[in-house]
Amino acid sequence: MNLWKKEHLLNTDICDSLGFTFSFPCQQDDLASAKLTTWTKCFNCSNVVNKDIVKLLQDAINEKYINTKCVALVNDTVETLMSCAYKNPSTIIGLILGTETNACYIENLDKIGTWNGDYNDLKQVIINTERSAFSDNGCFNFIRTKYDEEVHLSSINRGKKKFSKK
């Protein structure tokens, strides 16, 4: 990578910042730290669940002596919202309709009961709904059909994301 930078006249002394999009469920307690909670979308890599995926990526970058620091982890819905809001600041929702479906939205911080961070300057946060997992506790079983159940039972993710199957 450093050779590529030199050949393309890029300054190798400057530490590049990296934003990392990771489209899997995580417990994120910091902008650049998150533990993978489970694999989805037919992925299954050993020894990654419950590990800090940003640290794993940063360690791999460091092993290659690439002068880059991962400064933020976002999922695809948050990335969509942020990229649209860059051009249109009134954007309030990010929506993904792809291998799975998901949405995020901007919420006022005073409505967030689980916030552990600083309240001084922050007024709003982005909420990633992970909406495909809404029924994992069974609350929407009354609208599921026998076809939903058949698809669900043939999935490698039985018991999770009942409304998001391939």
C-alpha positions, 0 to 999 in steps of 0.5 A: 500500500505504501508503494502504491501511495508513493507511486501515486504521489500521496504523502505516506507520512499522513495518517489517513482516516478510515470509515468502516461500514459493517452490515452485521449486528453489533453492540456499539458503545463508541464511534470506533469500537463495536462487538459483533453480536451474531453473523447474518446473511449466511456469513459465519467466520469463526472467532469473531462473534463478541470481538471488537471488529474495529480492533480486528480491522485496525490490527490487520491494517497495522500488520501491513504497516499502512498508515491508516486509522479506523475512526468510525464504524457505521452500518449501511443504513447509517452510511446511507443517511449520512451520505444523503444528509451531506447534500440534503441536511433535512434528511432524517431516515436511511433505508436499505432494501437489499440482502436484508432490510433495515432503517435508521432515523435521527432521534432527539437525545432526550428521548434515549433512555440508554444513553451513557455518553456526554449530553453537553453538545450533542442534541440528536443521535442516529438510531439503527433500528435493525428492524428485521429483528423486531419479531425475534421475541415473538410479538409479531407471530400472529401475522406470520404465515406458514410460508414465513415459518417454512422459509424461517425453518430452512434458514441458517439463522433460525430464531433470528431476524424472522422477517429477513430471510433469503 
